[in-house]
Amino acid sequence: MKRRTFFKFGLSSAALAILKSKNIYAGFNQQDRLNNNLIKRNNIVISTWSHGIKANDEAWRILSEGGKSIDAVEAGVRVTEADITNRSVGIGGRPDRDGHVTLDACIMDENSRCGSVACLEGIKHPISVARAVMEKTPHVMLVADGAKEFAVQQGFEKYKTPIKEVKKDWKAWKKKNKDLLKKPNINHENHDTIGMLAMDEYGNMSGSCTTSGWAYKMHGRVGDSPIIGAGLFIDNEVGGACATGMGEAIIRIAGSHTVVELMRQGKTPQEACKIAVERIISKHTDMSGLQCGFLAMDMHGRVGSYSVYSGFNYAIQEADGKNEMINSDFDREW
């Protein structure tokens, strides 16, 4: 539903003027936020997992200064990419089985422009390279050596990986475990990605997603995070969604696109995320350790999330500037 269709909600012009001038969700609890049908025009940013708190702060700084959502979602996740203590995103990420830290990222704006990189090595900020692919090339995705060559040509900062601590852990893993078919337990201790959605004061939404992927994966493996429609999807007439968890399962249902299309059909973000998770469950006979979660926001500012297992959470920051963590609803306990 387009934001222009205000009167379908039976709101008077006077009421709309009030809503534009204040945070219509002020004082509402999470269930109110999920169920409320009022149109929201204030800045809002959401991102996956606890590392989303710091990422949100940077995105919020841009939004609060009148910046665009595309700038906010790039700057926000760059904070996580630069965090050397994070073992699942950016320069501190764990390598594949051969010792290579391969980074994946994508970005999408309100005009459905998008850019992506996969299997990118030795570059500090893959999200910014993804944006450069979007803005400076006729393509959507660049991978591996080609992505790095492009990044270097564009002057992006290099960074040697894996870092010392991560390399030590990788060597220890090599001695003990080479089971490539084992599924990781992706939970609050193994965050695996950061996805971010933001809406600016102009009523435009953008999204970003970045990760170092599955630790000790086969060399060349790419998950959902850099794939438009799987790890991230934005439609400025409807809303946006991002995904976290086992990328292979998310790709199989084009997860983020599925969530957005369900919202187009009239589902709330919460309902859409739940249906997408249920679809993943229906496609697998063995769900042991297979965690997936979705985070979504529509153009009314309503937010929803749902995951297969407990433990998934997200950070949200909106008009009052408060930055808080919300625990996602889920299908089952670990």
Secondary structure as UniProt FT lines:
FT   TURN            3..4
FT   HELIX           6..9
FT   HELIX           13..21
FT   TURN            24..27
FT   HELIX           30..35
FT   STRAND          44..48
FT   TURN            50..51
FT   HELIX           52..64
FT   TURN            65..66
FT   HELIX           69..81
FT   TURN            84..85
FT   HELIX           90..92
FT   TURN            97..98
FT   STRAND          103..108
FT   TURN            110..111
FT   STRAND          114..120
FT   HELIX           126..136
FT   STRAND          141..143
FT   HELIX           144..153
FT   TURN            154..155
FT   HELIX           164..176
FT   TURN            180..181
FT   TURN            188..189
FT   STRAND          194..199
FT   TURN            201..202
FT   STRAND          205..211
FT   TURN            215..216
FT   TURN            219..220
FT   TURN            225..226
FT   TURN            229..231
FT   STRAND          232..235
FT   TURN            236..238
FT   STRAND          239..245
FT   HELIX           247..252
FT   TURN            253..254
FT   HELIX           255..264
FT   TURN            265..266
FT   HELIX           269..282
FT   TURN            288..289
FT   STRAND          292..298
FT   TURN            299..300
FT   STRAND          303..309
FT   TURN            310..311
FT   STRAND          313..317
FT   TURN            319..320
FT   STRAND          323..327
FT   STRAND          329..332
//
